[in-house]
Amino acid sequence: MNPQQPSPPAQVCARHTDRPTGLSCTRCGRPACPECLRPASVGQHCVDCVRADQRSTQKVRTASGAVASRNSVPFVTYSLIALNVLVYAITVAQSRSLMANEGGSSLFVDWVMYPPAVAAGDWFRVIGSGFLHYGLIHLLLNMFALYIVGRDIEMVLGRVRYLAVYLISLLGGSAAVMLLAQNSLTAGASGAVYGLFGAITVILIRLRQNPNSMLILIGINVFISFSLPGISLWGHLGGLAAGTLATLGIMFLPAWVRARTPERARLVGFIALAALGFAALAVIALAGAALP
């Protein structure tokens, strides 16, 4: 009678050595437990092979070079809305008035865009004023516009460049006020929102879609800015110009200077944004130096 042959040792999962398994990855052949396997078109792949395949797959990008994602949440847009609402709530609490929040609010007094105060050294006003609002209606109109256009722009440009366009639009509005409305008290996200109007118009043109609806909307809003008293015309126009130029720098300038790779195209866009930001700050500084 032949002695009984010893059975071969049981396979164990390559990632969990305490788990015996009769399964293996159909791609690399390594043994794997059910937790470490994922369904594939042929057989099952281990999680290591799945990750390696994801890294090697070229990412889909938008027309601006941002990574495209169907499930991307517009965190920047929502954060900007939340910050505007928070600042408004603080001014309401300080003034004890929902509609006349500018009166009795120390934050409003400290942040409102007043060119002589900026010239005296209160530089934070050039950005901070963009988060203040004169009353609830002013806030709601701006936040509604930001919600409508901001989400799409953020998806196309990506979060970093979208935030840069928003802030450059704020700076452009402040620069125009410093130059042309030196005795005004200006507040609101309208300059940045006008900049986003210009941005989405440029994006529509780049995507070869009809921009007429946005051009009409911009025309109506500019007409209102000219017609009604108490509206910061130059803040709106400055923001519109800055946002439009910033988005042109992202969407069109790389092709104009023949940036042949996606990396160079993104670099050209960031250089354009930086140049516009410095230009706006330079205008603010020069206008402030010229004030008596």
C-alpha positions as CSV (number, residue, x, y, z in Angstrom):
1,M,0.0,0.0,0.0
2,N,1.5,3.4,-1.1
3,P,1.8,6.0,1.6
4,Q,-0.6,8.9,1.3
5,Q,0.9,11.8,-0.6
6,P,1.0,15.2,1.2
7,S,-1.5,17.7,-0.1
8,P,0.0,20.9,-1.6
9,P,-0.2,24.0,0.6
10,A,-3.3,26.1,0.1
11,Q,-3.0,29.4,-1.8
12,V,-3.3,32.6,0.2
13,C,-4.3,36.0,-0.9
14,A,-1.4,38.1,-2.0
15,R,-2.6,41.1,0.0
16,H,-4.2,39.2,2.9
17,T,-1.8,36.4,3.7
18,D,-4.1,35.0,6.5
19,R,-6.9,34.3,4.0
20,P,-6.8,31.0,2.0
21,T,-8.3,31.4,-1.5
22,G,-8.8,29.4,-4.7
23,L,-9.3,32.5,-6.8
24,S,-6.7,34.5,-8.7
25,C,-6.5,37.7,-10.8
26,T,-7.0,36.9,-14.5
27,R,-4.5,39.7,-15.4
28,C,-1.5,39.2,-13.2
29,G,-2.3,35.6,-12.0
30,R,-1.7,36.3,-8.3
31,P,-4.0,34.6,-5.8
32,A,-6.6,37.0,-4.4
33,C,-9.5,36.7,-1.9
34,P,-13.0,37.9,-3.0
35,E,-12.5,41.2,-1.3
36,C,-9.5,42.0,-3.4
37,L,-11.1,41.1,-6.8
38,R,-13.2,43.4,-9.1
39,P,-15.3,42.2,-12.0
40,A,-13.7,42.8,-15.4
41,S,-14.7,42.3,-19.0
42,V,-12.8,39.0,-18.9
43,G,-12.6,37.3,-15.5
44,Q,-11.7,39.3,-12.4
45,H,-8.8,41.7,-11.7
46,C,-7.2,42.4,-8.4
47,V,-7.4,45.9,-6.9
48,D,-3.7,46.5,-7.6
49,C,-4.2,45.8,-11.3
50,V,-7.3,48.0,-11.4
51,R,-5.4,50.9,-9.8
52,A,-2.5,50.5,-12.2
53,D,-4.9,50.5,-15.1
54,Q,-6.6,53.7,-13.8
55,R,-3.2,55.5,-13.6
56,S,-2.3,54.5,-17.1
57,T,-5.6,55.6,-18.6
58,Q,-5.4,59.1,-20.1
59,K,-7.8,61.5,-18.3
60,V,-10.6,63.2,-20.2
61,R,-10.2,67.0,-20.1
62,T,-12.4,69.9,-20.9
63,A,-11.7,72.5,-23.5
64,S,-9.7,74.5,-21.0
65,G,-7.5,71.5,-20.0
66,A,-9.3,70.8,-16.7
67,V,-10.0,67.2,-15.8
68,A,-13.6,66.4,-16.7
69,S,-15.8,64.6,-14.2
70,R,-19.6,64.0,-14.4
71,N,-19.9,63.7,-10.7
72,S,-17.8,66.7,-9.7
73,V,-19.4,68.9,-7.0
74,P,-18.9,72.7,-7.6
75,F,-17.3,73.2,-4.2
76,V,-15.8,76.6,-5.1
77,T,-19.2,78.0,-6.2
78,Y,-20.9,76.7,-3.1
79,S,-18.1,78.0,-0.8
80,L,-18.3,81.4,-2.3
81,I,-22.1,81.5,-1.8
82,A,-21.7,80.3,1.8
83,L,-19.0,83.0,2.5
84,N,-21.2,85.8,1.0
85,V,-24.1,84.6,3.1
86,L,-22.0,84.4,6.2
87,V,-20.6,87.9,5.8
88,Y,-24.1,89.2,5.2
89,A,-25.4,87.4,8.4
90,I,-22.6,89.1,10.4
91,T,-23.5,92.5,9.1
92,V,-27.2,91.8,9.9
93,A,-26.4,90.8,13.4
94,Q,-24.2,93.9,14.0
95,S,-26.7,96.3,12.5
96,R,-29.8,94.4,13.9
97,S,-31.5,95.0,10.5
98,L,-32.1,92.5,7.7
99,M,-32.6,95.1,5.0
100,A,-30.5,98.1,6.2
101,N,-27.5,96.0,7.3
102,E,-24.9,98.6,6.2
103,G,-25.9,100.9,9.1
104,G,-24.4,100.1,12.4
105,S,-22.2,97.2,11.1
106,S,-18.5,97.7,11.9
107,L,-17.6,95.0,9.4
108,F,-19.4,96.8,6.7
109,V,-17.6,100.1,7.6
110,D,-14.3,98.4,7.7
111,W,-14.7,96.4,4.4
112,V,-16.7,98.7,2.1
113,M,-14.8,99.8,-1.0
114,Y,-13.8,103.5,-0.4
115,P,-10.8,104.6,-2.5
116,P,-9.4,107.1,-0.1
117,A,-9.3,104.4,2.6
118,V,-7.6,102.0,0.2
119,A,-5.0,104.7,-0.6
120,A,-4.5,105.1,3.2
121,G,-3.5,101.4,3.5
122,D,-6.8,99.5,3.8
123,W,-5.9,97.1,0.9
124,F,-8.2,94.4,2.2
125,R,-11.2,96.4,1.1
126,V,-10.5,95.6,-2.6
127,I,-11.5,92.0,-2.0
128,G,-13.5,92.2,1.2
129,S,-16.0,94.7,-0.3
130,G,-16.9,92.0,-2.8
131,F,-18.5,89.9,0.0
132,L,-20.6,92.7,1.4
133,H,-24.2,93.5,0.2
134,Y,-26.6,96.3,0.6
135,G,-29.7,94.5,1.8
136,L,-31.2,91.1,1.2
137,I,-32.4,91.7,-2.4
138,H,-28.9,92.7,-3.4
139,L,-27.5,89.5,-1.9
140,L,-30.1,87.2,-3.4
141,L,-29.8,88.5,-6.9
142,N,-26.0,88.1,-6.9
143,M,-26.0,84.7,-5.3
144,F,-28.7,83.5,-7.7
145,A,-26.5,84.6,-10.7
146,L,-23.4,83.1,-9.1
147,Y,-25.2,79.8,-8.6
148,I,-26.5,79.7,-12.2
149,V,-23.3,80.5,-14.1
150,G,-20.7,79.6,-11.5
151,R,-21.3,75.8,-11.6
152,D,-20.8,75.5,-15.3
153,I,-17.7,77.7,-15.4
154,E,-16.2,75.7,-12.5
155,M,-16.8,72.5,-14.4
156,V,-15.0,73.8,-17.6
157,L,-12.2,75.8,-16.0
158,G,-11.5,73.6,-13.0
159,R,-11.6,74.8,-9.4
160,V,-8.3,76.7,-9.2
161,R,-8.6,78.7,-12.4
162,Y,-12.3,79.4,-11.8
163,L,-11.5,80.8,-8.4
164,A,-8.7,82.9,-10.0
165,V,-11.1,84.3,-12.6
166,Y,-13.5,85.2,-9.8
167,L,-10.9,87.0,-7.7
168,I,-9.4,88.8,-10.7
169,S,-12.9,90.0,-11.6
170,L,-13.2,91.4,-8.1
171,L,-9.9,93.1,-8.5
172,G,-10.9,94.5,-11.9
173,G,-14.0,96.0,-10.4
174,S,-12.1,97.5,-7.6
175,A,-9.4,98.9,-9.9
176,A,-12.1,100.6,-12.1
177,V,-13.7,102.1,-8.9
178,M,-10.3,103.4,-7.8
179,L,-9.8,105.1,-11.1
180,L,-13.3,106.4,-12.0
181,A,-15.5,106.5,-8.9
182,Q,-13.1,107.7,-6.2
183,N,-15.8,109.2,-3.8
184,S,-18.1,106.2,-3.9
185,L,-18.9,103.5,-1.3
186,T,-19.0,100.3,-3.3
187,A,-20.0,96.8,-2.1
188,G,-21.3,93.6,-3.6
189,A,-20.3,90.5,-5.6
190,S,-21.7,92.2,-8.7
191,G,-18.2,92.9,-10.2
192,A,-17.2,89.3,-9.9
193,V,-20.6,88.1,-11.2
194,Y,-20.2,90.4,-14.3
195,G,-16.8,88.9,-14.7
196,L,-18.4,85.4,-14.7
197,F,-20.9,86.7,-17.3
198,G,-17.9,87.6,-19.5
199,A,-16.2,84.3,-18.7
200,I,-19.1,82.1,-19.7
201,T,-19.6,84.1,-22.9
202,V,-15.9,83.4,-23.9
203,I,-16.4,79.7,-23.0
204,L,-19.5,79.5,-25.2
205,I,-17.6,81.0,-28.1
206,R,-14.7,78.6,-27.5
207,L,-17.1,75.6,-27.6
208,R,-18.7,77.0,-30.8
209,Q,-22.1,77.5,-29.1
210,N,-24.4,80.4,-29.6
211,P,-23.5,83.2,-27.1
212,N,-26.4,85.5,-28.0
213,S,-28.4,84.9,-24.9
214,M,-25.4,85.8,-22.7
215,L,-24.6,88.9,-24.8
216,I,-28.2,90.0,-24.5
217,L,-28.1,89.5,-20.7
218,I,-24.9,91.4,-20.4
219,G,-26.4,94.2,-22.5
220,I,-29.5,94.4,-20.4
221,N,-27.5,94.5,-17.1
222,V,-25.1,97.2,-18.5
223,F,-28.1,99.3,-19.5
224,I,-29.5,98.9,-16.0
225,S,-26.2,99.9,-14.5
226,F,-26.2,103.1,-16.7
227,S,-29.8,103.9,-16.0
228,L,-30.4,103.4,-12.3
229,P,-28.8,105.5,-9.6
230,G,-26.9,103.9,-6.7
231,I,-25.4,101.1,-8.9
232,S,-21.7,100.8,-9.3
233,L,-21.4,101.2,-13.0
234,W,-17.6,101.1,-13.0
235,G,-17.4,98.2,-10.6
236,H,-19.6,96.2,-13.0
237,L,-17.7,97.2,-16.1
238,G,-14.3,96.6,-14.5
239,G,-15.3,93.2,-13.4
240,L,-16.8,92.3,-16.8
241,A,-13.6,93.4,-18.5
242,A,-11.3,91.5,-16.1
243,G,-13.3,88.3,-16.1
244,T,-13.5,88.3,-19.9
245,L,-9.8,88.9,-20.4
246,A,-8.9,86.3,-17.8
247,T,-11.0,83.6,-19.5
248,L,-9.6,84.6,-22.9
249,G,-6.1,84.0,-21.4
250,I,-7.2,80.5,-20.5
251,M,-9.3,79.5,-23.4
252,F,-7.7,81.2,-26.4
253,L,-4.2,82.5,-25.6
254,P,-2.5,79.1,-25.6
255,A,-3.6,78.5,-29.2
256,W,-2.6,82.1,-30.2
257,V,0.9,81.6,-28.9
258,R,1.0,78.0,-30.3
259,A,1.4,76.1,-27.0
260,R,1.6,72.6,-28.5
261,T,1.2,70.5,-25.4
262,P,-1.6,70.5,-22.7
263,E,1.0,71.3,-20.0
264,R,2.3,74.3,-21.9
265,A,-1.3,75.4,-22.6
266,R,-2.1,75.3,-18.9
267,L,1.1,77.2,-18.1
268,V,0.2,79.9,-20.5
269,G,-3.2,80.3,-18.9
270,F,-1.8,80.6,-15.4
271,I,0.8,83.2,-16.6
272,A,-2.1,85.2,-18.2
273,L,-4.1,85.0,-14.9
274,A,-1.1,86.1,-12.9
275,A,-0.3,89.0,-15.3
276,L,-3.9,90.3,-15.1
277,G,-4.0,90.0,-11.3
278,F,-0.7,92.0,-11.0
279,A,-2.0,94.6,-13.6
280,A,-5.2,95.1,-11.5
281,L,-3.2,95.5,-8.3
282,A,-0.8,98.0,-10.1
283,V,-3.8,100.1,-11.3
284,I,-5.2,100.1,-7.7
285,A,-1.8,101.2,-6.3
286,L,-1.2,103.9,-8.9
287,A,-4.8,105.3,-8.5
288,G,-4.4,105.3,-4.8
289,A,-1.0,107.1,-5.0
290,A,-2.7,109.8,-7.2
291,L,-5.4,110.5,-4.6
292,P,-4.8,113.6,-2.5
